[in-house]
Amino acid sequence: MIRRPPRSTLFPYTTLFRSPALAITDHGNMFGVIEFYQKAKNYGIKPIIGCEVYVAPGSRLEKSGVAGISDASYHLTLLAKDNTGYKNLLKLVTMGYLEGFYYRPRIDKDILSKHSEGLIALSGCMKGEIAQLLLKENKEEALKVAVRFKEIMDNDRLYLEIQDQGLEGQDKINKELIELSQRLSIPLVATNDCHYLGRDDARAHEVLLCIQTGKTVNDPKRMRFSSDQFYFKSPEEMKRLFKDIPEAINNSIRISERCNLDLRFDQILLPHYDVPNDLNLDSFMEGLAKEGLKKRLKTKIISENEKEIYYKRLERELDVIKKMRYSGYFLIVWDFIDYACKKGIPVGPGRGSAAGSLVSYALRITDLDPIKYGLLFERFLNPERVSLPDIDIDFCMEQRDKVIDYVTEKYGKENVSQIITFGSMMAKGVVRDVGRALDMPYGEVDRIAKLIPSRLNITLKEAIKEEPRLKEMINKDEKVKFLLDTATTLQGLPRHASTHAAGVVISPKPLTEFLPLYKGAQGEIVTQYAMKHIESLGLLKMDFLGLRTLTVIRNTIRLIKESREKDILIEEIPLDDKKTYQLLCHADTMGVFQLESRGMRDLLRKMKPTVFEDIIALLALYRPGPLNSGMVDDFIKRRHGSVPAKYDLPQMEGILKETNGVILYQEQVMKIASDLACFSMGMADILRRAMGKKRPEEMATQRERFIEGAVKNKIPEKKAEKIFGLMEHFAGYGFNKSHSAAYALVAYQTAYLKAHYPLEFIASLLTSDMDNTDKVIRYIGECRDMGIKILPP
């Protein structure tokens, strides 16, 4: 089964003596284009990018006067010959949604004529305009339409499309198309409408159509295909079907030879950032960073030697950023965060690896001192691996949209868009969907779905292997077997499109130069490409995340000001406050960011944090890997001294002392590689990534390099092998310390407010979660426990 929603797809075939080519022509959209292009290239297949567009019978802007959906548009297949054709296709498909949508995203002949350069047109399947006119025996009108398309496509870029799926009326249309071809000297091409991979998938496809249309297989009015011929036919089958018209097969090859699109995935396409006239991007960013660090250091009591460490690191980071030409990126992020701060919109202290950058700290992109907490710049931006780093930002939930509006206004509405995301049919969901479509009793389907283990991304094949009761049901009941076989075939297919919760793309030119746009059911305009494909094109993708906790902190501070006439600067609260640590040790953390779950409260009671670094460790430890491996218990025993911390080498004590000899953070893996095996920090980051992904060949190379470096550093080979094994083991559990530290700061801030200003804090929590009944009930219970009265409305 093709791993996308089934849509009409054209497959040009080649002979065995040419490299294979494959085309994607989804109905009205280009959702799957980048994934298709990259995978085809990876397998040595030539990708041909196209779209089976919907063409309005008249103007795309005319949205009345037609009888219904079948009369509102016709099909036309467009293929990109080259990059010009690809860009025109992007524009056409976008206009189909933004201007011509009526039942379907439609274009018209007018805009096709303006954007036809670099495109090859095929007249379409039985739903094409020419085919429909011929089916209705309106030959003269079919002739006029063919002539019009021929003019639009400059005579040599139009083909009449013939197909044979055994459908009623297809023979008649094919004969008429052959006559029309001879009369107008328009070449023929043989294609096959492909909606699924193999003939055996026809039944699963029927079920999928029922899921998509909300029908069941027993509904006589359901949408259905009248043959099982909509599969990926082999070159031999196609040659047999069209043996009397060999030129139609040969033209398929000629089309594939004419299509030579080359998409690039090795560029960075940053939007333009205006700097003062006498400066460039590098000098302006450098000036801001140096001035910012100066202000940061004014608040610290440190020696001149310590200041020198900060300035040296800043210079090193600035050198890397300038060499990699990322100054503009930092300025873009600095600018919208600066806007948020000036407008009083709360901004998080950082998330992800960005907190490891001193430049980010100096520019107030992040709010955590990376030197003080041992955070590494190379974990964020590796000079030995060219890729745009991620700077994801948390904003107050209620005012996040203001920042997106500012960015849209600054860089241009046509250059900024939110990003699409696709929901997939996962194991339990697809079983329930298929069960509904098969009209099976709800209770029976629910019982089967509940037997699937509740594990993230589990496949049905894995579930059947792990759960003997599922195997037993398959063996006993043919209906259950068909249900699970069909669900297995459909699992992983996209189920629906929606707007990504945080993703925004900002481009240097109008977005339709790089990607197509989509209009959702609520009128929202988003990209047709998902986030990872936007990144692969080199466009700037930002995550503007709405964090409810920042809203709670802001509201708490406002209430403190109103009720106590006291100003609180949250970034200046002491990180060694005894009352806050008492609250944490007692696990009185209902409502405290990241620390309110039952499991986390149990962990707090066991750990009894006394310093900020304990909270950083706590967030890194509370994950399935460390919890299930026994690592957490080991960490706590070592912390409380019931088990001594061990260090295989004296050099490792300085790296692992903060975590009692346990490798907890990814940054520790990097430091061990650097200190013991003389890896550069960039190489150490590559090692860290390799360990995380567990690729055997890459791991063998890294092991050899590590041991060789360690031996040169006078470490015995056996000891080096043992340490590499330890690193490899813990890398699977290791967490990004930069992210943990940044979120630990938000956790501490909320704990501090709860410890010192419980009335204001709980009031803000209740306001923030008033639409969540479960949380409101929990927080009212918390008020009772704290002796706080809740007055009725």
JOZIGI-V142994 format. One record per residue. RES is the residue in one letter. PHI is phi as a letter, one per 20 degrees, with the letter a starting at -180 (999 if undefined). NEAR is the number of other ideal C-beta (glycine too) atoms within 12 Angstrom. Layout:
BEGIN
res = [RES & RES]
phi = [PHI & PHI]
near = [NEAR & NEAR]
END
This chain:
BEGIN
res = [M & I & R & R & P & P & R & S & T & L & F & P & Y & T & T & L & F & R & S & P & A & L & A & I & T & D & H & G & N & M & F & G & V & I & E & F & Y & Q & K & A & K & N & Y & G & I & K & P & I & I & G & C & E & V & Y & V & A & P & G & S & R & L & E & K & S & G & V & A & G & I & S & D & A & S & Y & H & L & T & L & L & A & K & D & N & T & G & Y & K & N & L & L & K & L & V & T & M & G & Y & L & E & G & F & Y & Y & R & P & R & I & D & K & D & I & L & S & K & H & S & E & G & L & I & A & L & S & G & C & M & K & G & E & I & A & Q & L & L & L & K & E & N & K & E & E & A & L & K & V & A & V & R & F & K & E & I & M & D & N & D & R & L & Y & L & E & I & Q & D & Q & G & L & E & G & Q & D & K & I & N & K & E & L & I & E & L & S & Q & R & L & S & I & P & L & V & A & T & N & D & C & H & Y & L & G & R & D & D & A & R & A & H & E & V & L & L & C & I & Q & T & G & K & T & V & N & D & P & K & R & M & R & F & S & S & D & Q & F & Y & F & K & S & P & E & E & M & K & R & L & F & K & D & I & P & E & A & I & N & N & S & I & R & I & S & E & R & C & N & L & D & L & R & F & D & Q & I & L & L & P & H & Y & D & V & P & N & D & L & N & L & D & S & F & M & E & G & L & A & K & E & G & L & K & K & R & L & K & T & K & I & I & S & E & N & E & K & E & I & Y & Y & K & R & L & E & R & E & L & D & V & I & K & K & M & R & Y & S & G & Y & F & L & I & V & W & D & F & I & D & Y & A & C & K & K & G & I & P & V & G & P & G & R & G & S & A & A & G & S & L & V & S & Y & A & L & R & I & T & D & L & D & P & I & K & Y & G & L & L & F & E & R & F & L & N & P & E & R & V & S & L & P & D & I & D & I & D & F & C & M & E & Q & R & D & K & V & I & D & Y & V & T & E & K & Y & G & K & E & N & V & S & Q & I & I & T & F & G & S & M & M & A & K & G & V & V & R & D & V & G & R & A & L & D & M & P & Y & G & E & V & D & R & I & A & K & L & I & P & S & R & L & N & I & T & L & K & E & A & I & K & E & E & P & R & L & K & E & M & I & N & K & D & E & K & V & K & F & L & L & D & T & A & T & T & L & Q & G & L & P & R & H & A & S & T & H & A & A & G & V & V & I & S & P & K & P & L & T & E & F & L & P & L & Y & K & G & A & Q & G & E & I & V & T & Q & Y & A & M & K & H & I & E & S & L & G & L & L & K & M & D & F & L & G & L & R & T & L & T & V & I & R & N & T & I & R & L & I & K & E & S & R & E & K & D & I & L & I & E & E & I & P & L & D & D & K & K & T & Y & Q & L & L & C & H & A & D & T & M & G & V & F & Q & L & E & S & R & G & M & R & D & L & L & R & K & M & K & P & T & V & F & E & D & I & I & A & L & L & A & L & Y & R & P & G & P & L & N & S & G & M & V & D & D & F & I & K & R & R & H & G & S & V & P & A & K & Y & D & L & P & Q & M & E & G & I & L & K & E & T & N & G & V & I & L & Y & Q & E & Q & V & M & K & I & A & S & D & L & A & C & F & S & M & G & M & A & D & I & L & R & R & A & M & G & K & K & R & P & E & E & M & A & T & Q & R & E & R & F & I & E & G & A & V & K & N & K & I & P & E & K & K & A & E & K & I & F & G & L & M & E & H & F & A & G & Y & G & F & N & K & S & H & S & A & A & Y & A & L & V & A & Y & Q & T & A & Y & L & K & A & H & Y & P & L & E & F & I & A & S & L & L & T & S & D & M & D & N & T & D & K & V & I & R & Y & I & G & E & C & R & D & M & G & I & K & I & L & P & P]
phi = [999 & f & e & b & g & f & c & f & c & e & c & f & d & c & f & f & e & d & f & f & c & b & d & d & c & f & f & m & b & c & g & e & f & f & f & f & f & f & f & f & g & f & e & m & d & f & e & d & e & b & b & e & e & e & d & f & f & c & e & f & e & e & c & b & n & d & f & r & g & f & e & f & a & d & e & b & e & d & c & e & f & b & f & f & f & f & f & f & f & g & f & f & f & f & f & g & e & f & d & d & f & b & m & c & f & d & d & b & f & f & f & f & f & f & c & e & g & m & d & d & d & d & f & n & f & f & e & f & f & f & f & f & f & f & f & e & m & d & f & f & f & g & f & f & f & f & f & f & f & f & f & f & e & l & m & d & c & c & c & e & e & d & c & b & d & m & e & f & n & f & g & f & f & f & f & f & f & f & f & f & g & f & f & d & l & d & f & e & b & e & c & c & f & d & d & b & f & d & g & f & e & g & f & f & f & f & f & f & f & f & f & f & d & m & d & d & f & e & e & f & e & f & f & b & e & e & b & d & e & e & d & f & e & f & g & f & f & f & f & f & f & d & f & e & c & g & f & f & f & f & f & g & f & f & f & f & f & f & e & c & e & c & e & d & c & c & c & d & d & e & f & f & d & f & d & g & g & e & c & d & g & f & f & f & f & f & f & f & f & f & f & f & f & g & f & f & f & f & e & d & e & c & f & f & f & f & f & f & f & f & f & f & f & g & f & f & f & f & g & f & f & f & f & e & m & d & g & g & f & f & f & f & f & g & f & f & f & f & f & f & f & f & e & m & e & g & c & f & f & p & b & m & e & g & f & e & d & f & f & f & f & f & e & m & f & c & c & c & f & f & f & g & d & m & e & d & f & f & f & e & c & e & f & e & b & f & a & f & f & e & d & e & c & e & c & g & g & f & c & g & f & f & f & f & f & f & f & f & f & f & d & o & g & f & d & c & b & f & d & f & c & d & e & d & e & e & g & f & f & f & f & f & f & f & g & f & f & e & m & e & g & g & g & f & f & f & f & f & f & f & f & f & g & e & c & g & m & f & e & f & f & f & f & f & f & e & d & f & f & f & g & f & f & f & f & e & c & f & f & f & g & f & g & f & f & f & f & f & f & e & g & n & f & f & d & b & d & b & e & g & f & c & f & c & d & c & d & f & c & g & g & f & f & c & b & e & d & c & d & e & f & e & n & f & d & c & f & e & e & f & g & f & f & f & f & f & f & n & f & e & d & c & d & e & e & e & d & g & f & f & f & f & f & f & f & f & f & f & f & f & f & f & e & d & l & c & e & d & d & f & f & d & f & f & e & c & f & f & f & f & f & f & g & f & f & e & l & e & d & g & n & e & g & m & d & d & f & f & f & f & f & f & f & f & f & f & e & l & f & c & c & g & g & f & f & g & f & g & f & f & f & e & b & g & g & g & f & e & e & n & f & f & f & f & f & f & f & f & f & e & n & f & c & f & f & d & c & f & b & g & f & e & f & f & e & d & f & f & d & l & n & e & e & d & d & f & f & f & g & f & f & f & f & f & f & e & d & l & f & f & f & f & f & f & f & f & f & g & f & f & f & f & e & l & e & g & f & f & f & f & f & f & g & g & f & f & f & f & f & f & f & f & e & m & d & g & g & f & f & f & f & f & f & f & f & f & g & f & f & f & f & f & d & g & d & f & f & g & f & f & f & f & f & f & f & f & f & f & g & f & f & f & f & f & f & d & c & f & f & f & f & f & f & f & f & f & f & f & d & f & e & d & g & g & f & g & f & f & f & f & f & f & f & f & f & e & m & e & e & d & e & f & f]
near = [32 & 33 & 23 & 34 & 32 & 35 & 37 & 40 & 37 & 46 & 42 & 44 & 39 & 28 & 21 & 12 & 8 & 18 & 20 & 25 & 34 & 33 & 44 & 42 & 47 & 37 & 35 & 41 & 41 & 44 & 35 & 37 & 40 & 36 & 29 & 35 & 33 & 23 & 20 & 27 & 25 & 12 & 15 & 12 & 24 & 29 & 36 & 46 & 46 & 50 & 50 & 43 & 50 & 42 & 44 & 36 & 27 & 23 & 21 & 30 & 18 & 19 & 20 & 14 & 13 & 20 & 10 & 12 & 15 & 16 & 23 & 29 & 37 & 37 & 39 & 50 & 50 & 54 & 48 & 43 & 34 & 23 & 22 & 20 & 32 & 41 & 29 & 40 & 49 & 42 & 38 & 48 & 48 & 40 & 34 & 42 & 39 & 30 & 26 & 35 & 30 & 31 & 20 & 32 & 37 & 40 & 46 & 34 & 32 & 23 & 29 & 38 & 22 & 16 & 32 & 36 & 26 & 30 & 47 & 47 & 54 & 46 & 47 & 43 & 41 & 39 & 35 & 39 & 39 & 46 & 36 & 29 & 29 & 35 & 28 & 19 & 14 & 17 & 22 & 15 & 20 & 33 & 25 & 19 & 34 & 39 & 22 & 28 & 39 & 30 & 21 & 32 & 35 & 17 & 18 & 21 & 33 & 40 & 44 & 47 & 50 & 45 & 43 & 34 & 33 & 21 & 24 & 12 & 23 & 28 & 21 & 20 & 35 & 36 & 23 & 32 & 43 & 27 & 22 & 36 & 31 & 17 & 18 & 27 & 16 & 37 & 35 & 36 & 44 & 42 & 47 & 41 & 39 & 39 & 41 & 37 & 23 & 21 & 24 & 16 & 30 & 29 & 28 & 40 & 38 & 35 & 42 & 41 & 29 & 29 & 35 & 25 & 18 & 14 & 22 & 24 & 30 & 16 & 18 & 9 & 12 & 21 & 24 & 24 & 27 & 16 & 22 & 22 & 27 & 38 & 30 & 29 & 33 & 20 & 28 & 14 & 21 & 36 & 25 & 16 & 28 & 30 & 15 & 18 & 28 & 19 & 23 & 36 & 34 & 26 & 32 & 44 & 30 & 28 & 42 & 36 & 21 & 28 & 38 & 23 & 36 & 19 & 31 & 19 & 23 & 13 & 19 & 26 & 30 & 30 & 36 & 20 & 30 & 16 & 22 & 14 & 8 & 8 & 17 & 19 & 28 & 26 & 19 & 27 & 37 & 28 & 25 & 35 & 37 & 24 & 19 & 30 & 35 & 18 & 16 & 31 & 27 & 13 & 14 & 18 & 8 & 18 & 11 & 10 & 10 & 17 & 20 & 15 & 22 & 32 & 24 & 17 & 31 & 36 & 22 & 25 & 42 & 36 & 21 & 32 & 37 & 26 & 16 & 26 & 20 & 34 & 34 & 31 & 41 & 46 & 37 & 39 & 44 & 37 & 31 & 40 & 38 & 24 & 26 & 33 & 24 & 15 & 19 & 18 & 32 & 37 & 44 & 46 & 40 & 44 & 40 & 36 & 38 & 45 & 47 & 45 & 46 & 42 & 44 & 48 & 41 & 36 & 42 & 35 & 45 & 44 & 37 & 41 & 35 & 39 & 32 & 24 & 34 & 30 & 42 & 40 & 38 & 38 & 43 & 46 & 39 & 30 & 26 & 20 & 24 & 19 & 23 & 32 & 38 & 33 & 41 & 37 & 44 & 41 & 39 & 33 & 30 & 21 & 28 & 34 & 20 & 25 & 39 & 34 & 22 & 27 & 35 & 26 & 16 & 23 & 33 & 18 & 18 & 23 & 30 & 37 & 43 & 37 & 41 & 38 & 28 & 31 & 20 & 24 & 35 & 27 & 36 & 29 & 26 & 40 & 43 & 29 & 35 & 40 & 34 & 30 & 36 & 37 & 20 & 30 & 15 & 15 & 12 & 22 & 30 & 17 & 22 & 37 & 33 & 19 & 28 & 34 & 21 & 15 & 15 & 11 & 15 & 25 & 27 & 35 & 21 & 18 & 33 & 31 & 16 & 19 & 25 & 13 & 19 & 33 & 19 & 15 & 27 & 27 & 14 & 12 & 18 & 13 & 22 & 31 & 21 & 26 & 39 & 38 & 27 & 37 & 44 & 31 & 33 & 45 & 34 & 26 & 36 & 31 & 23 & 20 & 29 & 22 & 28 & 29 & 20 & 28 & 33 & 42 & 45 & 42 & 37 & 27 & 21 & 24 & 40 & 32 & 23 & 42 & 43 & 44 & 42 & 38 & 31 & 25 & 13 & 11 & 12 & 20 & 28 & 38 & 47 & 41 & 44 & 34 & 32 & 23 & 34 & 39 & 29 & 28 & 34 & 27 & 39 & 42 & 40 & 43 & 32 & 41 & 30 & 28 & 37 & 32 & 41 & 38 & 30 & 38 & 44 & 35 & 35 & 40 & 34 & 27 & 27 & 28 & 17 & 18 & 17 & 16 & 9 & 16 & 12 & 27 & 15 & 32 & 28 & 13 & 26 & 18 & 31 & 17 & 23 & 17 & 21 & 34 & 28 & 21 & 34 & 39 & 27 & 23 & 27 & 28 & 37 & 35 & 43 & 42 & 37 & 36 & 40 & 30 & 21 & 15 & 22 & 29 & 25 & 21 & 35 & 37 & 20 & 26 & 35 & 21 & 40 & 22 & 24 & 33 & 31 & 38 & 44 & 40 & 38 & 48 & 39 & 41 & 43 & 37 & 26 & 16 & 21 & 33 & 24 & 14 & 21 & 16 & 31 & 32 & 22 & 27 & 35 & 31 & 20 & 26 & 32 & 19 & 10 & 14 & 17 & 13 & 23 & 18 & 24 & 27 & 25 & 15 & 25 & 30 & 20 & 19 & 33 & 35 & 22 & 30 & 41 & 31 & 28 & 37 & 44 & 42 & 41 & 39 & 42 & 44 & 48 & 45 & 36 & 43 & 45 & 32 & 28 & 41 & 37 & 24 & 34 & 23 & 33 & 27 & 26 & 40 & 36 & 32 & 43 & 43 & 30 & 32 & 35 & 27 & 17 & 16 & 16 & 13 & 12 & 20 & 25 & 16 & 17 & 34 & 28 & 20 & 26 & 43 & 30 & 21 & 29 & 34 & 22 & 16 & 24 & 15 & 28 & 16 & 21 & 14 & 25 & 32 & 23 & 22 & 37 & 38 & 20 & 30 & 43 & 32 & 21 & 33 & 34 & 24 & 34 & 38 & 39 & 38 & 42 & 46 & 38 & 44 & 47 & 47 & 40 & 41 & 41 & 39 & 39 & 43 & 45 & 47 & 44 & 39 & 39 & 42 & 30 & 27 & 36 & 31 & 24 & 32 & 43 & 38 & 32 & 33 & 39 & 33 & 26 & 31 & 28 & 19 & 12 & 15 & 12 & 12 & 23 & 21 & 17 & 22 & 33 & 26 & 18 & 28 & 25 & 15 & 16 & 23 & 11 & 22 & 12 & 19 & 9 & 5 & 5]
END
